[in-house]
Amino acid sequence: MSDETNRRTYDVAIVTQSLGQLHEFVTRCNGRIEITRPGSDERCVLMSKQELDCLERALEILSDTDGVRDICGKIAQLAAATTERSEALPA
């Protein structure tokens, strides 16, 4: 994964003018580019496909634990109990 030295922030106007250069930076350095826009607090991130794949794989690994399965089971039980109660109420 990229570290802080491979992260940059750019305004959207710069991104549209130099997308090829930004693409080269991200793919060569496995970096990240934060894209901002004047008047907006919203941001998006341009990152390499390799880094995205690594992040997605990490999420798969972390979500495949006994703790997560236990929480999912409890959520499913709660949802089922809520549905049963709402179906039992008169219309």
Gaussian input, Z-matrix of N, CA and C with variables (Angstrom, degrees):
# hf/3-21g

backbone

0 1
 N
 C     1     B1
 C     2     B2     1     A1
 N     3     B3     2     A2     1     D1
 C     4     B4     3     A3     2     D2
 C     5     B5     4     A4     3     D3
 N     6     B6     5     A5     4     D4
 C     7     B7     6     A6     5     D5
 C     8     B8     7     A7     6     D6
 N     9     B9     8     A8     7     D7
 C    10    B10     9     A9     8     D8
 C    11    B11    10    A10     9     D9
 N    12    B12    11    A11    10    D10
 C    13    B13    12    A12    11    D11
 C    14    B14    13    A13    12    D12
 N    15    B15    14    A14    13    D13
 C    16    B16    15    A15    14    D14
 C    17    B17    16    A16    15    D15
 N    18    B18    17    A17    16    D16
 C    19    B19    18    A18    17    D17
 C    20    B20    19    A19    18    D18
 N    21    B21    20    A20    19    D19
 C    22    B22    21    A21    20    D20
 C    23    B23    22    A22    21    D21
 N    24    B24    23    A23    22    D22
 C    25    B25    24    A24    23    D23
 C    26    B26    25    A25    24    D24
 N    27    B27    26    A26    25    D25
 C    28    B28    27    A27    26    D26
 C    29    B29    28    A28    27    D27
 N    30    B30    29    A29    28    D28
 C    31    B31    30    A30    29    D29
 C    32    B32    31    A31    30    D30
 N    33    B33    32    A32    31    D31
 C    34    B34    33    A33    32    D32
 C    35    B35    34    A34    33    D33
 N    36    B36    35    A35    34    D34
 C    37    B37    36    A36    35    D35
 C    38    B38    37    A37    36    D36
 N    39    B39    38    A38    37    D37
 C    40    B40    39    A39    38    D38
 C    41    B41    40    A40    39    D39
 N    42    B42    41    A41    40    D40
 C    43    B43    42    A42    41    D41
 C    44    B44    43    A43    42    D42
 N    45    B45    44    A44    43    D43
 C    46    B46    45    A45    44    D44
 C    47    B47    46    A46    45    D45
 N    48    B48    47    A47    46    D46
 C    49    B49    48    A48    47    D47
 C    50    B50    49    A49    48    D48
 N    51    B51    50    A50    49    D49
 C    52    B52    51    A51    50    D50
 C    53    B53    52    A52    51    D51
 N    54    B54    53    A53    52    D52
 C    55    B55    54    A54    53    D53
 C    56    B56    55    A55    54    D54
 N    57    B57    56    A56    55    D55
 C    58    B58    57    A57    56    D56
 C    59    B59    58    A58    57    D57
 N    60    B60    59    A59    58    D58
 C    61    B61    60    A60    59    D59
 C    62    B62    61    A61    60    D60
 N    63    B63    62    A62    61    D61
 C    64    B64    63    A63    62    D62
 C    65    B65    64    A64    63    D63
 N    66    B66    65    A65    64    D64
 C    67    B67    66    A66    65    D65
 C    68    B68    67    A67    66    D66
 N    69    B69    68    A68    67    D67
 C    70    B70    69    A69    68    D68
 C    71    B71    70    A70    69    D69
 N    72    B72    71    A71    70    D70
 C    73    B73    72    A72    71    D71
 C    74    B74    73    A73    72    D72
 N    75    B75    74    A74    73    D73
 C    76    B76    75    A75    74    D74
 C    77    B77    76    A76    75    D75
 N    78    B78    77    A77    76    D76
 C    79    B79    78    A78    77    D77
 C    80    B80    79    A79    78    D78
 N    81    B81    80    A80    79    D79
 C    82    B82    81    A81    80    D80
 C    83    B83    82    A82    81    D81
 N    84    B84    83    A83    82    D82
 C    85    B85    84    A84    83    D83
 C    86    B86    85    A85    84    D84
 N    87    B87    86    A86    85    D85
 C    88    B88    87    A87    86    D86
 C    89    B89    88    A88    87    D87
 N    90    B90    89    A89    88    D88
 C    91    B91    90    A90    89    D89
 C    92    B92    91    A91    90    D90
 N    93    B93    92    A92    91    D91
 C    94    B94    93    A93    92    D92
 C    95    B95    94    A94    93    D93
 N    96    B96    95    A95    94    D94
 C    97    B97    96    A96    95    D95
 C    98    B98    97    A97    96    D96
 N    99    B99    98    A98    97    D97
 C   100   B100    99    A99    98    D98
 C   101   B101   100   A100    99    D99
 N   102   B102   101   A101   100   D100
 C   103   B103   102   A102   101   D101
 C   104   B104   103   A103   102   D102
 N   105   B105   104   A104   103   D103
 C   106   B106   105   A105   104   D104
 C   107   B107   106   A106   105   D105
 N   108   B108   107   A107   106   D106
 C   109   B109   108   A108   107   D107
 C   110   B110   109   A109   108   D108
 N   111   B111   110   A110   109   D109
 C   112   B112   111   A111   110   D110
 C   113   B113   112   A112   111   D111
 N   114   B114   113   A113   112   D112
 C   115   B115   114   A114   113   D113
 C   116   B116   115   A115   114   D114
 N   117   B117   116   A116   115   D115
 C   118   B118   117   A117   116   D116
 C   119   B119   118   A118   117   D117
 N   120   B120   119   A119   118   D118
 C   121   B121   120   A120   119   D119
 C   122   B122   121   A121   120   D120
 N   123   B123   122   A122   121   D121
 C   124   B124   123   A123   122   D122
 C   125   B125   124   A124   123   D123
 N   126   B126   125   A125   124   D124
 C   127   B127   126   A126   125   D125
 C   128   B128   127   A127   126   D126
 N   129   B129   128   A128   127   D127
 C   130   B130   129   A129   128   D128
 C   131   B131   130   A130   129   D129
 N   132   B132   131   A131   130   D130
 C   133   B133   132   A132   131   D131
 C   134   B134   133   A133   132   D132
 N   135   B135   134   A134   133   D133
 C   136   B136   135   A135   134   D134
 C   137   B137   136   A136   135   D135
 N   138   B138   137   A137   136   D136
 C   139   B139   138   A138   137   D137
 C   140   B140   139   A139   138   D138
 N   141   B141   140   A140   139   D139
 C   142   B142   141   A141   140   D140
 C   143   B143   142   A142   141   D141
 N   144   B144   143   A143   142   D142
 C   145   B145   144   A144   143   D143
 C   146   B146   145   A145   144   D144
 N   147   B147   146   A146   145   D145
 C   148   B148   147   A147   146   D146
 C   149   B149   148   A148   147   D147
 N   150   B150   149   A149   148   D148
 C   151   B151   150   A150   149   D149
 C   152   B152   151   A151   150   D150
 N   153   B153   152   A152   151   D151
 C   154   B154   153   A153   152   D152
 C   155   B155   154   A154   153   D153
 N   156   B156   155   A155   154   D154
 C   157   B157   156   A156   155   D155
 C   158   B158   157   A157   156   D156
 N   159   B159   158   A158   157   D157
 C   160   B160   159   A159   158   D158
 C   161   B161   160   A160   159   D159
 N   162   B162   161   A161   160   D160
 C   163   B163   162   A162   161   D161
 C   164   B164   163   A163   162   D162
 N   165   B165   164   A164   163   D163
 C   166   B166   165   A165   164   D164
 C   167   B167   166   A166   165   D165
 N   168   B168   167   A167   166   D166
 C   169   B169   168   A168   167   D167
 C   170   B170   169   A169   168   D168
 N   171   B171   170   A170   169   D169
 C   172   B172   171   A171   170   D170
 C   173   B173   172   A172   171   D171
 N   174   B174   173   A173   172   D172
 C   175   B175   174   A174   173   D173
 C   176   B176   175   A175   174   D174
 N   177   B177   176   A176   175   D175
 C   178   B178   177   A177   176   D176
 C   179   B179   178   A178   177   D177
 N   180   B180   179   A179   178   D178
 C   181   B181   180   A180   179   D179
 C   182   B182   181   A181   180   D180
 N   183   B183   182   A182   181   D181
 C   184   B184   183   A183   182   D182
 C   185   B185   184   A184   183   D183
 N   186   B186   185   A185   184   D184
 C   187   B187   186   A186   185   D185
 C   188   B188   187   A187   186   D186
 N   189   B189   188   A188   187   D187
 C   190   B190   189   A189   188   D188
 C   191   B191   190   A190   189   D189
 N   192   B192   191   A191   190   D190
 C   193   B193   192   A192   191   D191
 C   194   B194   193   A193   192   D192
 N   195   B195   194   A194   193   D193
 C   196   B196   195   A195   194   D194
 C   197   B197   196   A196   195   D195
 N   198   B198   197   A197   196   D196
 C   199   B199   198   A198   197   D197
 C   200   B200   199   A199   198   D198
 N   201   B201   200   A200   199   D199
 C   202   B202   201   A201   200   D200
 C   203   B203   202   A202   201   D201
 N   204   B204   203   A203   202   D202
 C   205   B205   204   A204   203   D203
 C   206   B206   205   A205   204   D204
 N   207   B207   206   A206   205   D205
 C   208   B208   207   A207   206   D206
 C   209   B209   208   A208   207   D207
 N   210   B210   209   A209   208   D208
 C   211   B211   210   A210   209   D209
 C   212   B212   211   A211   210   D210
 N   213   B213   212   A212   211   D211
 C   214   B214   213   A213   212   D212
 C   215   B215   214   A214   213   D213
 N   216   B216   215   A215   214   D214
 C   217   B217   216   A216   215   D215
 C   218   B218   217   A217   216   D216
 N   219   B219   218   A218   217   D217
 C   220   B220   219   A219   218   D218
 C   221   B221   220   A220   219   D219
 N   222   B222   221   A221   220   D220
 C   223   B223   222   A222   221   D221
 C   224   B224   223   A223   222   D222
 N   225   B225   224   A224   223   D223
 C   226   B226   225   A225   224   D224
 C   227   B227   226   A226   225   D225
 N   228   B228   227   A227   226   D226
 C   229   B229   228   A228   227   D227
 C   230   B230   229   A229   228   D228
 N   231   B231   230   A230   229   D229
 C   232   B232   231   A231   230   D230
 C   233   B233   232   A232   231   D231
 N   234   B234   233   A233   232   D232
 C   235   B235   234   A234   233   D233
 C   236   B236   235   A235   234   D234
 N   237   B237   236   A236   235   D235
 C   238   B238   237   A237   236   D236
 C   239   B239   238   A238   237   D237
 N   240   B240   239   A239   238   D238
 C   241   B241   240   A240   239   D239
 C   242   B242   241   A241   240   D240
 N   243   B243   242   A242   241   D241
 C   244   B244   243   A243   242   D242
 C   245   B245   244   A244   243   D243
 N   246   B246   245   A245   244   D244
 C   247   B247   246   A246   245   D245
 C   248   B248   247   A247   246   D246
 N   249   B249   248   A248   247   D247
 C   250   B250   249   A249   248   D248
 C   251   B251   250   A250   249   D249
 N   252   B252   251   A251   250   D250
 C   253   B253   252   A252   251   D251
 C   254   B254   253   A253   252   D252
 N   255   B255   254   A254   253   D253
 C   256   B256   255   A255   254   D254
 C   257   B257   256   A256   255   D255
 N   258   B258   257   A257   256   D256
 C   259   B259   258   A258   257   D257
 C   260   B260   259   A259   258   D258
 N   261   B261   260   A260   259   D259
 C   262   B262   261   A261   260   D260
 C   263   B263   262   A262   261   D261
 N   264   B264   263   A263   262   D262
 C   265   B265   264   A264   263   D263
 C   266   B266   265   A265   264   D264
 N   267   B267   266   A266   265   D265
 C   268   B268   267   A267   266   D266
 C   269   B269   268   A268   267   D267
 N   270   B270   269   A269   268   D268
 C   271   B271   270   A270   269   D269
 C   272   B272   271   A271   270   D270

   B1=1.4442
   B2=1.5186
   B3=1.3135
   B4=1.4539
   B5=1.5182
   B6=1.3215
   B7=1.4540
   B8=1.5185
   B9=1.3298
   B10=1.4689
   B11=1.5273
   B12=1.3226
   B13=1.4690
   B14=1.5200
   B15=1.3054
   B16=1.4613
   B17=1.5205
   B18=1.3351
   B19=1.4606
   B20=1.5169
   B21=1.2967
   B22=1.4600
   B23=1.5177
   B24=1.3367
   B25=1.4530
   B26=1.5227
   B27=1.3441
   B28=1.4571
   B29=1.5168
   B30=1.3101
   B31=1.4576
   B32=1.5298
   B33=1.3099
   B34=1.4586
   B35=1.5319
   B36=1.3405
   B37=1.4726
   B38=1.5300
   B39=1.3083
   B40=1.4667
   B41=1.5225
   B42=1.3216
   B43=1.4622
   B44=1.5229
   B45=1.3289
   B46=1.4621
   B47=1.5237
   B48=1.3159
   B49=1.4606
   B50=1.5253
   B51=1.3183
   B52=1.4592
   B53=1.5254
   B54=1.3095
   B55=1.4590
   B56=1.5302
   B57=1.3049
   B58=1.4631
   B59=1.5180
   B60=1.3241
   B61=1.4609
   B62=1.5292
   B63=1.3273
   B64=1.4613
   B65=1.5275
   B66=1.3241
   B67=1.4655
   B68=1.5215
   B69=1.3170
   B70=1.4650
   B71=1.5276
   B72=1.3354
   B73=1.4613
   B74=1.5260
   B75=1.3218
   B76=1.4639
   B77=1.5216
   B78=1.3138
   B79=1.4652
   B80=1.5302
   B81=1.3125
   B82=1.4694
   B83=1.5207
   B84=1.3222
   B85=1.4650
   B86=1.5251
   B87=1.3317
   B88=1.4585
   B89=1.5269
   B90=1.3314
   B91=1.4575
   B92=1.5074
   B93=1.3090
   B94=1.4663
   B95=1.5178
   B96=1.3182
   B97=1.4608
   B98=1.5180
   B99=1.3241
   B100=1.4603
   B101=1.5131
   B102=1.3229
   B103=1.4584
   B104=1.5229
   B105=1.3275
   B106=1.4613
   B107=1.5230
   B108=1.3166
   B109=1.4630
   B110=1.5213
   B111=1.3186
   B112=1.4689
   B113=1.5224
   B114=1.3217
   B115=1.4563
   B116=1.5151
   B117=1.3184
   B118=1.4599
   B119=1.5257
   B120=1.3240
   B121=1.4605
   B122=1.5227
   B123=1.3180
   B124=1.4603
   B125=1.5309
   B126=1.3159
   B127=1.4618
   B128=1.5238
   B129=1.3042
   B130=1.4565
   B131=1.5195
   B132=1.3172
   B133=1.4600
   B134=1.5177
   B135=1.3122
   B136=1.4574
   B137=1.5162
   B138=1.3426
   B139=1.4622
   B140=1.5188
   B141=1.3134
   B142=1.4570
   B143=1.5269
   B144=1.3022
   B145=1.4672
   B146=1.5159
   B147=1.3130
   B148=1.4625
   B149=1.5345
   B150=1.3341
   B151=1.4608
   B152=1.5269
   B153=1.3191
   B154=1.4585
   B155=1.5246
   B156=1.3291
   B157=1.4621
   B158=1.5279
   B159=1.3374
   B160=1.4701
   B161=1.5251
   B162=1.3255
   B163=1.4602
   B164=1.5345
   B165=1.3269
   B166=1.4605
   B167=1.5203
   B168=1.3221
   B169=1.4720
   B170=1.5289
   B171=1.3286
   B172=1.4673
   B173=1.5265
   B174=1.3320
   B175=1.4624
   B176=1.5285
   B177=1.3229
   B178=1.4678
   B179=1.5253
   B180=1.3228
   B181=1.4661
   B182=1.5220
   B183=1.3419
   B184=1.4576
   B185=1.5261
   B186=1.3358
   B187=1.4599
   B188=1.5197
   B189=1.3301
   B190=1.4575
   B191=1.5327
   B192=1.3323
   B193=1.4626
   B194=1.5164
   B195=1.3198
   B196=1.4650
   B197=1.5272
   B198=1.3283
   B199=1.4580
   B200=1.5130
   B201=1.3277
   B202=1.4637
   B203=1.5262
   B204=1.3130
   B205=1.4660
   B206=1.5365
   B207=1.3345
   B208=1.4634
   B209=1.5315
   B210=1.3268
   B211=1.4724
   B212=1.5226
   B213=1.3266
   B214=1.4751
   B215=1.5222
   B216=1.3307
   B217=1.4569
   B218=1.5135
   B219=1.3312
   B220=1.4628
   B221=1.5243
   B222=1.3090
   B223=1.4758
   B224=1.5228
   B225=1.3299
   B226=1.4638
   B227=1.5226
   B228=1.3507
   B229=1.4650
   B230=1.5231
   B231=1.3298
   B232=1.4611
   B233=1.5302
   B234=1.3256
   B235=1.4638
   B236=1.5271
   B237=1.3257
   B238=1.4669
   B239=1.5234
   B240=1.3390
   B241=1.4617
   B242=1.5219
   B243=1.3240
   B244=1.4630
   B245=1.5184
   B246=1.3151
   B247=1.4649
   B248=1.5202
   B249=1.3398
   B250=1.4699
   B251=1.5256
   B252=1.3343
   B253=1.4667
   B254=1.5269
   B255=1.3193
   B256=1.4635
   B257=1.5301
   B258=1.3350
   B259=1.4585
   B260=1.5289
   B261=1.3461
   B262=1.4534
   B263=1.5281
   B264=1.3318
   B265=1.4617
   B266=1.5245
   B267=1.3540
   B268=1.4777
   B269=1.5293
   B270=1.3072
   B271=1.4725
   B272=1.4849
   A1=109.59
   A2=116.00
   A3=119.72
   A4=110.82
   A5=115.80
   A6=119.79
   A7=108.63
   A8=116.56
   A9=121.26
   A10=112.65
   A11=119.17
   A12=120.36
   A13=112.08
   A14=117.33
   A15=121.23
   A16=112.37
   A17=116.32
   A18=120.80
   A19=108.88
   A20=115.55
   A21=121.66
   A22=109.15
   A23=116.82
   A24=122.30
   A25=108.81
   A26=116.86
   A27=122.46
   A28=110.32
   A29=115.78
   A30=122.72
   A31=108.39
   A32=116.87
   A33=121.81
   A34=112.33
   A35=118.33
   A36=120.70
   A37=110.89
   A38=117.09
   A39=120.65
   A40=110.12
   A41=116.05
   A42=120.43
   A43=110.55
   A44=117.01
   A45=119.31
   A46=111.77
   A47=117.84
   A48=120.73
   A49=112.71
   A50=117.84
   A51=119.61
   A52=113.08
   A53=116.94
   A54=121.02
   A55=111.76
   A56=118.19
   A57=120.95
   A58=112.37
   A59=117.23
   A60=121.37
   A61=110.82
   A62=116.39
   A63=119.56
   A64=110.51
   A65=116.26
   A66=120.95
   A67=109.75
   A68=116.68
   A69=120.58
   A70=111.20
   A71=117.60
   A72=121.21
   A73=110.71
   A74=116.67
   A75=120.85
   A76=111.09
   A77=117.35
   A78=119.84
   A79=111.98
   A80=117.54
   A81=120.86
   A82=111.72
   A83=116.96
   A84=121.71
   A85=112.97
   A86=116.66
   A87=120.78
   A88=109.27
   A89=114.78
   A90=121.42
   A91=113.27
   A92=113.71
   A93=122.00
   A94=108.90
   A95=114.75
   A96=121.73
   A97=107.78
   A98=117.79
   A99=121.73
   A100=107.16
   A101=116.53
   A102=121.50
   A103=108.34
   A104=115.28
   A105=121.89
   A106=109.67
   A107=115.51
   A108=120.71
   A109=108.25
   A110=117.46
   A111=119.59
   A112=110.88
   A113=116.02
   A114=120.85
   A115=114.31
   A116=117.22
   A117=120.26
   A118=109.45
   A119=115.82
   A120=120.74
   A121=111.73
   A122=116.52
   A123=121.17
   A124=110.01
   A125=115.88
   A126=122.04
   A127=108.39
   A128=115.20
   A129=120.21
   A130=107.10
   A131=116.36
   A132=120.78
   A133=109.68
   A134=115.12
   A135=122.58
   A136=106.10
   A137=116.74
   A138=120.18
   A139=108.87
   A140=115.41
   A141=119.56
   A142=110.65
   A143=115.66
   A144=121.78
   A145=109.74
   A146=116.90
   A147=121.68
   A148=110.68
   A149=116.96
   A150=119.73
   A151=111.18
   A152=117.55
   A153=120.93
   A154=110.53
   A155=117.23
   A156=121.08
   A157=110.96
   A158=117.16
   A159=121.39
   A160=111.15
   A161=117.35
   A162=120.95
   A163=111.31
   A164=116.11
   A165=119.82
   A166=110.94
   A167=116.81
   A168=120.87
   A169=110.40
   A170=117.29
   A171=120.86
   A172=110.11
   A173=117.19
   A174=120.45
   A175=111.45
   A176=116.27
   A177=119.98
   A178=110.32
   A179=116.32
   A180=120.83
   A181=110.54
   A182=116.35
   A183=120.17
   A184=112.75
   A185=116.73
   A186=119.14
   A187=112.19
   A188=117.66
   A189=121.39
   A190=109.60
   A191=115.60
   A192=121.34
   A193=109.23
   A194=115.66
   A195=119.79
   A196=111.08
   A197=116.99
   A198=121.04
   A199=112.10
   A200=116.80
   A201=120.98
   A202=110.03
   A203=116.84
   A204=119.37
   A205=110.97
   A206=117.13
   A207=121.53
   A208=110.61
   A209=116.51
   A210=120.67
   A211=110.48
   A212=117.08
   A213=120.45
   A214=110.86
   A215=116.90
   A216=120.69
   A217=111.85
   A218=116.70
   A219=120.39
   A220=111.50
   A221=117.03
   A222=120.67
   A223=109.87
   A224=116.64
   A225=120.29
   A226=110.52
   A227=117.69
   A228=121.03
   A229=110.86
   A230=116.54
   A231=120.90
   A232=110.93
   A233=116.54
   A234=120.57
   A235=110.58
   A236=116.42
   A237=120.08
   A238=110.47
   A239=117.34
   A240=121.02
   A241=111.02
   A242=116.64
   A243=121.22
   A244=110.44
   A245=117.13
   A246=121.75
   A247=110.53
   A248=116.65
   A249=120.39
   A250=110.15
   A251=117.74
   A252=121.07
   A253=111.27
   A254=116.86
   A255=119.75
   A256=110.71
   A257=117.55
   A258=120.88
   A259=111.32
   A260=116.61
   A261=120.83
   A262=112.65
   A263=117.48
   A264=121.02
   A265=110.68
   A266=117.03
   A267=118.63
   A268=110.06
   A269=114.90
   A270=120.69
   A271=112.70
   D1=157.58
   D2=-178.34
   D3=-77.79
   D4=151.57
   D5=175.51
   D6=-105.06
   D7=-177.45
   D8=-175.67
   D9=-59.65
   D10=-28.86
   D11=-178.64
   D12=-70.68
   D13=-17.44
   D14=179.83
   D15=-105.73
   D16=24.15
   D17=177.31
   D18=-117.15
   D19=135.50
   D20=179.15
   D21=-135.16
   D22=157.35
   D23=176.60
   D24=-124.26
   D25=131.77
   D26=-178.70
   D27=-135.91
   D28=150.16
   D29=172.00
   D30=-73.75
   D31=149.61
   D32=-177.56
   D33=-58.17
   D34=-31.79
   D35=179.12
   D36=-62.57
   D37=-39.59
   D38=178.86
   D39=-69.13
   D40=-37.86
   D41=-178.60
   D42=-61.88
   D43=-44.97
   D44=-178.18
   D45=-66.74
   D46=-28.04
   D47=179.64
   D48=-80.05
   D49=-28.44
   D50=-171.72
   D51=-133.63
   D52=40.95
   D53=-178.05
   D54=-59.37
   D55=-38.81
   D56=179.17
   D57=-60.09
   D58=-43.14
   D59=179.23
   D60=-67.60
   D61=-39.78
   D62=178.88
   D63=-66.03
   D64=-40.31
   D65=176.84
   D66=-59.01
   D67=-44.79
   D68=179.65
   D69=-61.72
   D70=-43.89
   D71=179.11
   D72=-60.59
   D73=-48.35
   D74=-176.66
   D75=-63.05
   D76=-45.43
   D77=-176.63
   D78=-74.97
   D79=-35.64
   D80=-178.99
   D81=-74.20
   D82=-42.58
   D83=-174.46
   D84=-99.72
   D85=-0.11
   D86=-173.47
   D87=52.85
   D88=41.88
   D89=-174.67
   D90=-93.68
   D91=-177.18
   D92=176.49
   D93=-130.82
   D94=143.27
   D95=176.15
   D96=-121.58
   D97=121.60
   D98=171.96
   D99=-88.66
   D100=132.44
   D101=-179.55
   D102=-112.35
   D103=124.97
   D104=-178.46
   D105=-115.45
   D106=171.91
   D107=177.26
   D108=-144.48
   D109=135.01
   D110=179.00
   D111=-56.56
   D112=136.12
   D113=177.86
   D114=83.19
   D115=5.52
   D116=-179.09
   D117=-135.20
   D118=140.17
   D119=174.85
   D120=-88.92
   D121=-7.46
   D122=-178.61
   D123=-72.23
   D124=146.47
   D125=178.00
   D126=-137.23
   D127=153.99
   D128=169.50
   D129=-129.53
   D130=166.43
   D131=-174.69
   D132=-127.94
   D133=132.78
   D134=172.37
   D135=-100.57
   D136=119.63
   D137=-179.99
   D138=-137.09
   D139=163.57
   D140=-177.76
   D141=-70.80
   D142=152.61
   D143=176.62
   D144=-60.99
   D145=-37.64
   D146=178.87
   D147=-60.43
   D148=-45.31
   D149=179.62
   D150=-66.59
   D151=-40.94
   D152=177.11
   D153=-59.90
   D154=-45.59
   D155=178.43
   D156=-59.01
   D157=-42.06
   D158=178.96
   D159=-63.83
   D160=-43.02
   D161=178.94
   D162=-64.16
   D163=-42.53
   D164=179.40
   D165=-64.84
   D166=-40.01
   D167=178.15
   D168=-64.95
   D169=-41.28
   D170=178.30
   D171=-60.96
   D172=-41.38
   D173=177.98
   D174=-63.58
   D175=-39.64
   D176=177.53
   D177=-61.15
   D178=-45.24
   D179=-178.75
   D180=-65.11
   D181=-47.03
   D182=-177.47
   D183=-67.43
   D184=-29.94
   D185=-178.97
   D186=-81.93
   D187=-10.33
   D188=-179.36
   D189=-98.60
   D190=64.27
   D191=179.90
   D192=-128.82
   D193=162.31
   D194=178.96
   D195=-61.84
   D196=-39.80
   D197=-179.95
   D198=-60.52
   D199=-44.46
   D200=179.85
   D201=-67.24
   D202=-41.79
   D203=178.08
   D204=-62.18
   D205=-38.67
   D206=177.83
   D207=-63.04
   D208=-45.88
   D209=178.85
   D210=-62.31
   D211=-43.99
   D212=178.91
   D213=-60.62
   D214=-40.23
   D215=177.88
   D216=-63.25
   D217=-42.13
   D218=179.14
   D219=-66.90
   D220=-38.48
   D221=177.17
   D222=-63.90
   D223=-42.34
   D224=179.08
   D225=-63.63
   D226=-40.48
   D227=177.85
   D228=-63.83
   D229=-43.08
   D230=179.04
   D231=-63.52
   D232=-42.97
   D233=178.97
   D234=-62.85
   D235=-42.04
   D236=179.73
   D237=-65.12
   D238=-42.97
   D239=179.76
   D240=-64.55
   D241=-39.21
   D242=179.03
   D243=-65.88
   D244=-41.70
   D245=179.23
   D246=-64.82
   D247=-43.02
   D248=-179.94
   D249=-61.77
   D250=-42.27
   D251=-179.19
   D252=-66.62
   D253=-41.83
   D254=-177.66
   D255=-68.98
   D256=-31.29
   D257=177.67
   D258=-72.99
   D259=-26.75
   D260=-178.84
   D261=-80.21
   D262=-17.01
   D263=-179.51
   D264=-72.64
   D265=142.80
   D266=178.19
   D267=-69.41
   D268=147.65
   D269=-178.53
   D270=-80.53

